[in-house]
Amino acid sequence: MRLNTQLRFATSQAAEYAACHEQTIRKACESGELHGGQRKPGGRWSIRRECLDAWLDGAKCEHQIAGAA
């Protein structure tokens, strides 16, 4: 179980939380593998903790599942 209580992450924070490179997080967001949002195209990514946890577990988050239905 992860102990960080922050609800949203920037790519650098998500990379630290996931123990991977920031570019890995950015590419996963850009490809849609990791659910994240941007206020404008090319802007900063905002990633919910539950989405990051699902991605780390190799699953889709509830937002991706709901969007696919």
mmCIF file of the N, C-alpha and C atoms, coordinates in Angstrom:
data_MODEL
# 
_entry.id   MODEL 
# 
loop_
_atom_site.group_PDB 
_atom_site.id 
_atom_site.type_symbol 
_atom_site.label_atom_id 
_atom_site.label_alt_id 
_atom_site.label_comp_id 
_atom_site.label_asym_id 
_atom_site.label_entity_id 
_atom_site.label_seq_id 
_atom_site.pdbx_PDB_ins_code 
_atom_site.Cartn_x 
_atom_site.Cartn_y 
_atom_site.Cartn_z 
_atom_site.occupancy 
_atom_site.B_iso_or_equiv 
_atom_site.pdbx_formal_charge 
_atom_site.auth_seq_id 
_atom_site.auth_comp_id 
_atom_site.auth_asym_id 
_atom_site.auth_atom_id 
_atom_site.pdbx_PDB_model_num 
ATOM 1   N N  . MET A 1 1  ? 0.840   -1.182 0.000   1.00 0.00 ? 1  MET A N  1 
ATOM 2   C CA . MET A 1 1  ? 0.000   0.000  0.000   1.00 0.00 ? 1  MET A CA 1 
ATOM 3   C C  . MET A 1 1  ? 0.884   1.244  0.000   1.00 0.00 ? 1  MET A C  1 
ATOM 4   N N  . ARG A 1 2  ? 0.575   2.186  -0.847  1.00 0.00 ? 2  ARG A N  1 
ATOM 5   C CA . ARG A 1 2  ? 1.349   3.414  -0.943  1.00 0.00 ? 2  ARG A CA 1 
ATOM 6   C C  . ARG A 1 2  ? 0.840   4.429  0.081   1.00 0.00 ? 2  ARG A C  1 
ATOM 7   N N  . LEU A 1 3  ? 1.747   5.163  0.701   1.00 0.00 ? 3  LEU A N  1 
ATOM 8   C CA . LEU A 1 3  ? 1.364   6.029  1.807   1.00 0.00 ? 3  LEU A CA 1 
ATOM 9   C C  . LEU A 1 3  ? 1.203   7.498  1.442   1.00 0.00 ? 3  LEU A C  1 
ATOM 10  N N  . ASN A 1 4  ? 1.564   7.890  0.235   1.00 0.00 ? 4  ASN A N  1 
ATOM 11  C CA . ASN A 1 4  ? 1.453   9.295  -0.154  1.00 0.00 ? 4  ASN A CA 1 
ATOM 12  C C  . ASN A 1 4  ? -0.026  9.678  -0.234  1.00 0.00 ? 4  ASN A C  1 
ATOM 13  N N  . THR A 1 5  ? -0.407  10.779 0.402   1.00 0.00 ? 5  THR A N  1 
ATOM 14  C CA . THR A 1 5  ? -1.812  11.176 0.451   1.00 0.00 ? 5  THR A CA 1 
ATOM 15  C C  . THR A 1 5  ? -2.169  12.245 -0.577  1.00 0.00 ? 5  THR A C  1 
ATOM 16  N N  . GLN A 1 6  ? -1.203  12.692 -1.378  1.00 0.00 ? 6  GLN A N  1 
ATOM 17  C CA . GLN A 1 6  ? -1.479  13.710 -2.388  1.00 0.00 ? 6  GLN A CA 1 
ATOM 18  C C  . GLN A 1 6  ? -2.452  13.151 -3.420  1.00 0.00 ? 6  GLN A C  1 
ATOM 19  N N  . LEU A 1 7  ? -3.400  13.966 -3.861  1.00 0.00 ? 7  LEU A N  1 
ATOM 20  C CA . LEU A 1 7  ? -4.431  13.496 -4.779  1.00 0.00 ? 7  LEU A CA 1 
ATOM 21  C C  . LEU A 1 7  ? -4.036  13.614 -6.237  1.00 0.00 ? 7  LEU A C  1 
ATOM 22  N N  . ARG A 1 8  ? -3.245  14.603 -6.602  1.00 0.00 ? 8  ARG A N  1 
ATOM 23  C CA . ARG A 1 8  ? -2.815  14.799 -7.996  1.00 0.00 ? 8  ARG A CA 1 
ATOM 24  C C  . ARG A 1 8  ? -1.320  15.034 -8.044  1.00 0.00 ? 8  ARG A C  1 
ATOM 25  N N  . PHE A 1 9  ? -0.722  14.564 -9.129  1.00 0.00 ? 9  PHE A N  1 
ATOM 26  C CA . PHE A 1 9  ? 0.712   14.685 -9.313  1.00 0.00 ? 9  PHE A CA 1 
ATOM 27  C C  . PHE A 1 9  ? 1.033   15.382 -10.623 1.00 0.00 ? 9  PHE A C  1 
ATOM 28  N N  . ALA A 1 10 ? 2.114   16.131 -10.657 1.00 0.00 ? 10 ALA A N  1 
ATOM 29  C CA . ALA A 1 10 ? 2.748   16.570 -11.897 1.00 0.00 ? 10 ALA A CA 1 
ATOM 30  C C  . ALA A 1 10 ? 3.630   15.406 -12.343 1.00 0.00 ? 10 ALA A C  1 
ATOM 31  N N  . THR A 1 11 ? 4.156   15.454 -13.568 1.00 0.00 ? 11 THR A N  1 
ATOM 32  C CA . THR A 1 11 ? 4.947   14.328 -14.053 1.00 0.00 ? 11 THR A CA 1 
ATOM 33  C C  . THR A 1 11 ? 6.171   14.058 -13.175 1.00 0.00 ? 11 THR A C  1 
ATOM 34  N N  . SER A 1 12 ? 6.834   15.092 -12.698 1.00 0.00 ? 12 SER A N  1 
ATOM 35  C CA . SER A 1 12 ? 8.016   14.879 -11.852 1.00 0.00 ? 12 SER A CA 1 
ATOM 36  C C  . SER A 1 12 ? 7.637   14.218 -10.528 1.00 0.00 ? 12 SER A C  1 
ATOM 37  N N  . GLN A 1 13 ? 6.517   14.621 -9.949  1.00 0.00 ? 13 GLN A N  1 
ATOM 38  C CA . GLN A 1 13 ? 6.063   14.025 -8.700  1.00 0.00 ? 13 GLN A CA 1 
ATOM 39  C C  . GLN A 1 13 ? 5.604   12.584 -8.918  1.00 0.00 ? 13 GLN A C  1 
ATOM 40  N N  . ALA A 1 14 ? 4.924   12.349 -10.037 1.00 0.00 ? 14 ALA A N  1 
ATOM 41  C CA . ALA A 1 14 ? 4.471   10.993 -10.361 1.00 0.00 ? 14 ALA A CA 1 
ATOM 42  C C  . ALA A 1 14 ? 5.663   10.070 -10.583 1.00 0.00 ? 14 ALA A C  1 
ATOM 43  N N  . ALA A 1 15 ? 6.707   10.578 -11.234 1.00 0.00 ? 15 ALA A N  1 
ATOM 44  C CA . ALA A 1 15 ? 7.900   9.778  -11.471 1.00 0.00 ? 15 ALA A CA 1 
ATOM 45  C C  . ALA A 1 15 ? 8.587   9.408  -10.157 1.00 0.00 ? 15 ALA A C  1 
ATOM 46  N N  . GLU A 1 16 ? 8.642   10.341 -9.251  1.00 0.00 ? 16 GLU A N  1 
ATOM 47  C CA . GLU A 1 16 ? 9.241   10.056 -7.944  1.00 0.00 ? 16 GLU A CA 1 
ATOM 48  C C  . GLU A 1 16 ? 8.406   9.024  -7.195  1.00 0.00 ? 16 GLU A C  1 
ATOM 49  N N  . TYR A 1 17 ? 7.113   9.186  -7.198  1.00 0.00 ? 17 TYR A N  1 
ATOM 50  C CA . TYR A 1 17 ? 6.188   8.261  -6.534  1.00 0.00 ? 17 TYR A CA 1 
ATOM 51  C C  . TYR A 1 17 ? 6.295   6.856  -7.128  1.00 0.00 ? 17 TYR A C  1 
ATOM 52  N N  . ALA A 1 18 ? 6.429   6.775  -8.459  1.00 0.00 ? 18 ALA A N  1 
ATOM 53  C CA . ALA A 1 18 ? 6.461   5.490  -9.152  1.00 0.00 ? 18 ALA A CA 1 
ATOM 54  C C  . ALA A 1 18 ? 7.875   4.920  -9.276  1.00 0.00 ? 18 ALA A C  1 
ATOM 55  N N  . ALA A 1 19 ? 8.877   5.676  -8.856  1.00 0.00 ? 19 ALA A N  1 
ATOM 56  C CA . ALA A 1 19 ? 10.278  5.263  -8.956  1.00 0.00 ? 19 ALA A CA 1 
ATOM 57  C C  . ALA A 1 19 ? 10.656  4.945  -10.404 1.00 0.00 ? 19 ALA A C  1 
ATOM 58  N N  . CYS A 1 20 ? 10.324  5.874  -11.284 1.00 0.00 ? 20 CYS A N  1 
ATOM 59  C CA . CYS A 1 20 ? 10.701  5.744  -12.688 1.00 0.00 ? 20 CYS A CA 1 
ATOM 60  C C  . CYS A 1 20 ? 11.066  7.126  -13.219 1.00 0.00 ? 20 CYS A C  1 
ATOM 61  N N  . HIS A 1 21 ? 11.449  7.193  -14.475 1.00 0.00 ? 21 HIS A N  1 
ATOM 62  C CA . HIS A 1 21 ? 11.877  8.454  -15.070 1.00 0.00 ? 21 HIS A CA 1 
ATOM 63  C C  . HIS A 1 21 ? 10.661  9.297  -15.443 1.00 0.00 ? 21 HIS A C  1 
ATOM 64  N N  . GLU A 1 22 ? 10.805  10.595 -15.349 1.00 0.00 ? 22 GLU A N  1 
ATOM 65  C CA . GLU A 1 22 ? 9.724   11.524 -15.698 1.00 0.00 ? 22 GLU A CA 1 
ATOM 66  C C  . GLU A 1 22 ? 9.267   11.340 -17.148 1.00 0.00 ? 22 GLU A C  1 
ATOM 67  N N  . GLN A 1 23 ? 10.190  11.058 -18.039 1.00 0.00 ? 23 GLN A N  1 
ATOM 68  C CA . GLN A 1 23 ? 9.839   10.843 -19.451 1.00 0.00 ? 23 GLN A CA 1 
ATOM 69  C C  . GLN A 1 23 ? 8.944   9.608  -19.619 1.00 0.00 ? 23 GLN A C  1 
ATOM 70  N N  . THR A 1 24 ? 9.136   8.594  -18.784 1.00 0.00 ? 24 THR A N  1 
ATOM 71  C CA . THR A 1 24 ? 8.291   7.398  -18.826 1.00 0.00 ? 24 THR A CA 1 
ATOM 72  C C  . THR A 1 24 ? 6.849   7.769  -18.501 1.00 0.00 ? 24 THR A C  1 
ATOM 73  N N  . ILE A 1 25 ? 6.667   8.602  -17.500 1.00 0.00 ? 25 ILE A N  1 
ATOM 74  C CA . ILE A 1 25 ? 5.333   9.059  -17.109 1.00 0.00 ? 25 ILE A CA 1 
ATOM 75  C C  . ILE A 1 25 ? 4.723   9.893  -18.231 1.00 0.00 ? 25 ILE A C  1 
ATOM 76  N N  . ARG A 1 26 ? 5.484   10.820 -18.778 1.00 0.00 ? 26 ARG A N  1 
ATOM 77  C CA . ARG A 1 26 ? 4.984   11.690 -19.842 1.00 0.00 ? 26 ARG A CA 1 
ATOM 78  C C  . ARG A 1 26 ? 4.564   10.875 -21.068 1.00 0.00 ? 26 ARG A C  1 
ATOM 79  N N  . LYS A 1 27 ? 5.398   9.927  -21.472 1.00 0.00 ? 27 LYS A N  1 
ATOM 80  C CA . LYS A 1 27 ? 5.070   9.100  -22.643 1.00 0.00 ? 27 LYS A CA 1 
ATOM 81  C C  . LYS A 1 27 ? 3.835   8.236  -22.387 1.00 0.00 ? 27 LYS A C  1 
ATOM 82  N N  . ALA A 1 28 ? 3.695   7.715  -21.178 1.00 0.00 ? 28 ALA A N  1 
ATOM 83  C CA . ALA A 1 28 ? 2.522   6.910  -20.845 1.00 0.00 ? 28 ALA A CA 1 
ATOM 84  C C  . ALA A 1 28 ? 1.253   7.762  -20.891 1.00 0.00 ? 28 ALA A C  1 
ATOM 85  N N  . CYS A 1 29 ? 1.338   8.999  -20.450 1.00 0.00 ? 29 CYS A N  1 
ATOM 86  C CA . CYS A 1 29 ? 0.189   9.915  -20.519 1.00 0.00 ? 29 CYS A CA 1 
ATOM 87  C C  . CYS A 1 29 ? -0.141  10.258 -21.967 1.00 0.00 ? 29 CYS A C  1 
ATOM 88  N N  . GLU A 1 30 ? 0.880   10.564 -22.745 1.00 0.00 ? 30 GLU A N  1 
ATOM 89  C CA . GLU A 1 30 ? 0.670   10.939 -24.147 1.00 0.00 ? 30 GLU A CA 1 
ATOM 90  C C  . GLU A 1 30 ? 0.057   9.796  -24.952 1.00 0.00 ? 30 GLU A C  1 
ATOM 91  N N  . SER A 1 31 ? 0.429   8.557  -24.640 1.00 0.00 ? 31 SER A N  1 
ATOM 92  C CA . SER A 1 31 ? -0.093  7.401  -25.373 1.00 0.00 ? 31 SER A CA 1 
ATOM 93  C C  . SER A 1 31 ? -1.465  6.967  -24.873 1.00 0.00 ? 31 SER A C  1 
ATOM 94  N N  . GLY A 1 32 ? -1.876  7.471  -23.706 1.00 0.00 ? 32 GLY A N  1 
ATOM 95  C CA . GLY A 1 32 ? -3.156  7.074  -23.129 1.00 0.00 ? 32 GLY A CA 1 
ATOM 96  C C  . GLY A 1 32 ? -3.051  5.852  -22.241 1.00 0.00 ? 32 GLY A C  1 
ATOM 97  N N  . GLU A 1 33 ? -1.854  5.310  -22.108 1.00 0.00 ? 33 GLU A N  1 
ATOM 98  C CA . GLU A 1 33 ? -1.637  4.154  -21.242 1.00 0.00 ? 33 GLU A CA 1 
ATOM 99  C C  . GLU A 1 33 ? -1.889  4.526  -19.776 1.00 0.00 ? 33 GLU A C  1 
ATOM 100 N N  . LEU A 1 34 ? -1.468  5.737  -19.416 1.00 0.00 ? 34 LEU A N  1 
ATOM 101 C CA . LEU A 1 34 ? -1.687  6.291  -18.079 1.00 0.00 ? 34 LEU A CA 1 
ATOM 102 C C  . LEU A 1 34 ? -2.668  7.441  -18.221 1.00 0.00 ? 34 LEU A C  1 
ATOM 103 N N  . HIS A 1 35 ? -3.743  7.405  -17.462 1.00 0.00 ? 35 HIS A N  1 
ATOM 104 C CA . HIS A 1 35 ? -4.770  8.439  -17.546 1.00 0.00 ? 35 HIS A CA 1 
ATOM 105 C C  . HIS A 1 35 ? -4.282  9.699  -16.845 1.00 0.00 ? 35 HIS A C  1 
ATOM 106 N N  . GLY A 1 36 ? -4.236  10.783 -17.587 1.00 0.00 ? 36 GLY A N  1 
ATOM 107 C CA . GLY A 1 36 ? -3.843  12.081 -17.048 1.00 0.00 ? 36 GLY A CA 1 
ATOM 108 C C  . GLY A 1 36 ? -4.527  13.169 -17.847 1.00 0.00 ? 36 GLY A C  1 
ATOM 109 N N  . GLY A 1 37 ? -4.448  14.383 -17.362 1.00 0.00 ? 37 GLY A N  1 
ATOM 110 C CA . GLY A 1 37 ? -5.109  15.484 -18.057 1.00 0.00 ? 37 GLY A CA 1 
ATOM 111 C C  . GLY A 1 37 ? -4.195  16.679 -18.210 1.00 0.00 ? 37 GLY A C  1 
ATOM 112 N N  . GLN A 1 38 ? -4.523  17.498 -19.191 1.00 0.00 ? 38 GLN A N  1 
ATOM 113 C CA . GLN A 1 38 ? -3.823  18.754 -19.437 1.00 0.00 ? 38 GLN A CA 1 
ATOM 114 C C  . GLN A 1 38 ? -4.863  19.845 -19.619 1.00 0.00 ? 38 GLN A C  1 
ATOM 115 N N  . ARG A 1 39 ? -4.580  21.028 -19.107 1.00 0.00 ? 39 ARG A N  1 
ATOM 116 C CA . ARG A 1 39 ? -5.502  22.153 -19.300 1.00 0.00 ? 39 ARG A CA 1 
ATOM 117 C C  . ARG A 1 39 ? -5.484  22.652 -20.726 1.00 0.00 ? 39 ARG A C  1 
ATOM 118 N N  . LYS A 1 40 ? -4.321  22.548 -21.376 1.00 0.00 ? 40 LYS A N  1 
ATOM 119 C CA . LYS A 1 40 ? -4.207  22.941 -22.781 1.00 0.00 ? 40 LYS A CA 1 
ATOM 120 C C  . LYS A 1 40 ? -3.196  22.012 -23.441 1.00 0.00 ? 40 LYS A C  1 
ATOM 121 N N  . PRO A 1 41 ? -3.309  21.806 -24.743 1.00 0.00 ? 41 PRO A N  1 
ATOM 122 C CA . PRO A 1 41 ? -2.352  20.933 -25.437 1.00 0.00 ? 41 PRO A CA 1 
ATOM 123 C C  . PRO A 1 41 ? -0.914  21.415 -25.225 1.00 0.00 ? 41 PRO A C  1 
ATOM 124 N N  . GLY A 1 42 ? -0.056  20.477 -24.878 1.00 0.00 ? 42 GLY A N  1 
ATOM 125 C CA . GLY A 1 42 ? 1.341   20.820 -24.626 1.00 0.00 ? 42 GLY A CA 1 
ATOM 126 C C  . GLY A 1 42 ? 1.599   21.338 -23.226 1.00 0.00 ? 42 GLY A C  1 
ATOM 127 N N  . GLY A 1 43 ? 0.539   21.425 -22.422 1.00 0.00 ? 43 GLY A N  1 
ATOM 128 C CA . GLY A 1 43 ? 0.680   21.920 -21.053 1.00 0.00 ? 43 GLY A CA 1 
ATOM 129 C C  . GLY A 1 43 ? 1.162   20.843 -20.106 1.00 0.00 ? 43 GLY A C  1 
ATOM 130 N N  . ARG A 1 44 ? 1.192   21.179 -18.848 1.00 0.00 ? 44 ARG A N  1 
ATOM 131 C CA . ARG A 1 44 ? 1.622   20.236 -17.816 1.00 0.00 ? 44 ARG A CA 1 
ATOM 132 C C  . ARG A 1 44 ? 0.572   19.159 -17.614 1.00 0.00 ? 44 ARG A C  1 
ATOM 133 N N  . TRP A 1 45 ? 1.038   17.963 -17.349 1.00 0.00 ? 45 TRP A N  1 
ATOM 134 C CA . TRP A 1 45 ? 0.139   16.855 -17.061 1.00 0.00 ? 45 TRP A CA 1 
ATOM 135 C C  . TRP A 1 45 ? -0.255  16.879 -15.592 1.00 0.00 ? 45 TRP A C  1 
ATOM 136 N N  . SER A 1 46 ? -1.484  16.513 -15.312 1.00 0.00 ? 46 SER A N  1 
ATOM 137 C CA . SER A 1 46 ? -1.989  16.336 -13.963 1.00 0.00 ? 46 SER A CA 1 
ATOM 138 C C  . SER A 1 46 ? -2.498  14.903 -13.874 1.00 0.00 ? 46 SER A C  1 
ATOM 139 N N  . ILE A 1 47 ? -1.974  14.147 -12.934 1.00 0.00 ? 47 ILE A N  1 
ATOM 140 C CA . ILE A 1 47 ? -2.269  12.720 -12.843 1.00 0.00 ? 47 ILE A CA 1 
ATOM 141 C C  . ILE A 1 47 ? -2.845  12.414 -11.468 1.00 0.00 ? 47 ILE A C  1 
ATOM 142 N N  . ARG A 1 48 ? -3.998  11.809 -11.446 1.00 0.00 ? 48 ARG A N  1 
ATOM 143 C CA . ARG A 1 48 ? -4.600  11.421 -10.171 1.00 0.00 ? 48 ARG A CA 1 
ATOM 144 C C  . ARG A 1 48 ? -3.847  10.233 -9.579  1.00 0.00 ? 48 ARG A C  1 
ATOM 145 N N  . ARG A 1 49 ? -3.756  10.237 -8.268  1.00 0.00 ? 49 ARG A N  1 
ATOM 146 C CA . ARG A 1 49 ? -3.039  9.158  -7.592  1.00 0.00 ? 49 ARG A CA 1 
ATOM 147 C C  . ARG A 1 49 ? -3.656  7.807  -7.892  1.00 0.00 ? 49 ARG A C  1 
ATOM 148 N N  . GLU A 1 50 ? -4.973  7.709  -7.918  1.00 0.00 ? 50 GLU A N  1 
ATOM 149 C CA . GLU A 1 50 ? -5.607  6.411  -8.172  1.00 0.00 ? 50 GLU A CA 1 
ATOM 150 C C  . GLU A 1 50 ? -5.332  5.920  -9.595  1.00 0.00 ? 50 GLU A C  1 
ATOM 151 N N  . CYS A 1 51 ? -5.169  6.850  -10.534 1.00 0.00 ? 51 CYS A N  1 
ATOM 152 C CA . CYS A 1 51 ? -4.822  6.473  -11.911 1.00 0.00 ? 51 CYS A CA 1 
ATOM 153 C C  . CYS A 1 51 ? -3.386  5.962  -11.967 1.00 0.00 ? 51 CYS A C  1 
ATOM 154 N N  . LEU A 1 52 ? -2.502  6.630  -11.249 1.00 0.00 ? 52 LEU A N  1 
ATOM 155 C CA . LEU A 1 52 ? -1.108  6.209  -11.208 1.00 0.00 ? 52 LEU A CA 1 
ATOM 156 C C  . LEU A 1 52 ? -0.985  4.849  -10.526 1.00 0.00 ? 52 LEU A C  1 
ATOM 157 N N  . ASP A 1 53 ? -1.702  4.651  -9.437  1.00 0.00 ? 53 ASP A N  1 
ATOM 158 C CA . ASP A 1 53 ? -1.680  3.354  -8.751  1.00 0.00 ? 53 ASP A CA 1 
ATOM 159 C C  . ASP A 1 53 ? -2.164  2.231  -9.660  1.00 0.00 ? 53 ASP A C  1 
ATOM 160 N N  . ALA A 1 54 ? -3.242  2.480  -10.406 1.00 0.00 ? 54 ALA A N  1 
ATOM 161 C CA . ALA A 1 54 ? -3.765  1.466  -11.333 1.00 0.00 ? 54 ALA A CA 1 
ATOM 162 C C  . ALA A 1 54 ? -2.726  1.159  -12.404 1.00 0.00 ? 54 ALA A C  1 
ATOM 163 N N  . TRP A 1 55 ? -2.094  2.184  -12.964 1.00 0.00 ? 55 TRP A N  1 
ATOM 164 C CA . TRP A 1 55 ? -1.066  1.999  -13.996 1.00 0.00 ? 55 TRP A CA 1 
ATOM 165 C C  . TRP A 1 55 ? 0.099   1.182  -13.455 1.00 0.00 ? 55 TRP A C  1 
ATOM 166 N N  . LEU A 1 56 ? 0.503   1.470  -12.226 1.00 0.00 ? 56 LEU A N  1 
ATOM 167 C CA . LEU A 1 56 ? 1.604   0.720  -11.611 1.00 0.00 ? 56 LEU A CA 1 
ATOM 168 C C  . LEU A 1 56 ? 1.234   -0.739 -11.389 1.00 0.00 ? 56 LEU A C  1 
ATOM 169 N N  . ASP A 1 57 ? -0.047  -0.996 -11.183 1.00 0.00 ? 57 ASP A N  1 
ATOM 170 C CA . ASP A 1 57 ? -0.532  -2.366 -10.992 1.00 0.00 ? 57 ASP A CA 1 
ATOM 171 C C  . ASP A 1 57 ? -0.821  -3.069 -12.317 1.00 0.00 ? 57 ASP A C  1 
ATOM 172 N N  . GLY A 1 58 ? -0.632  -2.360 -13.431 1.00 0.00 ? 58 GLY A N  1 
ATOM 173 C CA . GLY A 1 58 ? -0.867  -2.942 -14.747 1.00 0.00 ? 58 GLY A CA 1 
ATOM 174 C C  . GLY A 1 58 ? -2.327  -2.989 -15.139 1.00 0.00 ? 58 GLY A C  1 
ATOM 175 N N  . ALA A 1 59 ? -3.132  -2.133 -14.531 1.00 0.00 ? 59 ALA A N  1 
ATOM 176 C CA . ALA A 1 59 ? -4.568  -2.106 -14.802 1.00 0.00 ? 59 ALA A CA 1 
ATOM 177 C C  . ALA A 1 59 ? -4.977  -0.732 -15.323 1.00 0.00 ? 59 ALA A C  1 
ATOM 178 N N  . LYS A 1 60 ? -6.209  -0.649 -15.785 1.00 0.00 ? 60 LYS A N  1 
ATOM 179 C CA . LYS A 1 60 ? -6.764  0.644  -16.191 1.00 0.00 ? 60 LYS A CA 1 
ATOM 180 C C  . LYS A 1 60 ? -7.501  1.227  -14.990 1.00 0.00 ? 60 LYS A C  1 
ATOM 181 N N  . CYS A 1 61 ? -7.444  2.547  -14.877 1.00 0.00 ? 61 CYS A N  1 
ATOM 182 C CA . CYS A 1 61 ? -8.153  3.199  -13.779 1.00 0.00 ? 61 CYS A CA 1 
ATOM 183 C C  . CYS A 1 61 ? -9.640  3.279  -14.116 1.00 0.00 ? 61 CYS A C  1 
ATOM 184 N N  . GLU A 1 62 ? -10.439 3.611  -13.130 1.00 0.00 ? 62 GLU A N  1 
ATOM 185 C CA . GLU A 1 62 ? -11.889 3.686  -13.331 1.00 0.00 ? 62 GLU A CA 1 
ATOM 186 C C  . GLU A 1 62 ? -12.260 4.752  -14.355 1.00 0.00 ? 62 GLU A C  1 
ATOM 187 N N  . HIS A 1 63 ? -11.438 5.791  -14.506 1.00 0.00 ? 63 HIS A N  1 
ATOM 188 C CA . HIS A 1 63 ? -11.705 6.841  -15.485 1.00 0.00 ? 63 HIS A CA 1 
ATOM 189 C C  . HIS A 1 63 ? -11.528 6.322  -16.901 1.00 0.00 ? 63 HIS A C  1 
ATOM 190 N N  . GLN A 1 64 ? -10.519 5.488  -17.132 1.00 0.00 ? 64 GLN A N  1 
ATOM 191 C CA . GLN A 1 64 ? -10.309 4.910  -18.462 1.00 0.00 ? 64 GLN A CA 1 
ATOM 192 C C  . GLN A 1 64 ? -11.412 3.910  -18.793 1.00 0.00 ? 64 GLN A C  1 
ATOM 193 N N  . ILE A 1 65 ? -11.827 3.136  -17.814 1.00 0.00 ? 65 ILE A N  1 
ATOM 194 C CA . ILE A 1 65 ? -12.884 2.139  -18.028 1.00 0.00 ? 65 ILE A CA 1 
ATOM 195 C C  . ILE A 1 65 ? -14.201 2.843  -18.337 1.00 0.00 ? 65 ILE A C  1 
ATOM 196 N N  . ALA A 1 66 ? -14.525 3.895  -17.588 1.00 0.00 ? 66 ALA A N  1 
ATOM 197 C CA . ALA A 1 66 ? -15.765 4.639  -17.811 1.00 0.00 ? 66 ALA A CA 1 
ATOM 198 C C  . ALA A 1 66 ? -15.745 5.337  -19.166 1.00 0.00 ? 66 ALA A C  1 
ATOM 199 N N  . GLY A 1 67 ? -14.591 5.839  -19.573 1.00 0.00 ? 67 GLY A N  1 
ATOM 200 C CA . GLY A 1 67 ? -14.477 6.523  -20.866 1.00 0.00 ? 67 GLY A CA 1 
ATOM 201 C C  . GLY A 1 67 ? -14.603 5.582  -22.047 1.00 0.00 ? 67 GLY A C  1 
ATOM 202 N N  . ALA A 1 68 ? -14.248 4.312  -21.842 1.00 0.00 ? 68 ALA A N  1 
ATOM 203 C CA . ALA A 1 68 ? -14.307 3.325  -22.924 1.00 0.00 ? 68 ALA A CA 1 
ATOM 204 C C  . ALA A 1 68 ? -15.714 2.776  -23.112 1.00 0.00 ? 68 ALA A C  1 
ATOM 205 N N  . ALA A 1 69 ? -16.558 2.941  -22.109 1.00 0.00 ? 69 ALA A N  1 
ATOM 206 C CA . ALA A 1 69 ? -17.919 2.375  -22.180 1.00 0.00 ? 69 ALA A CA 1 
ATOM 207 C C  . ALA A 1 69 ? -18.863 3.209  -23.016 1.00 0.00 ? 69 ALA A C  1 
# 
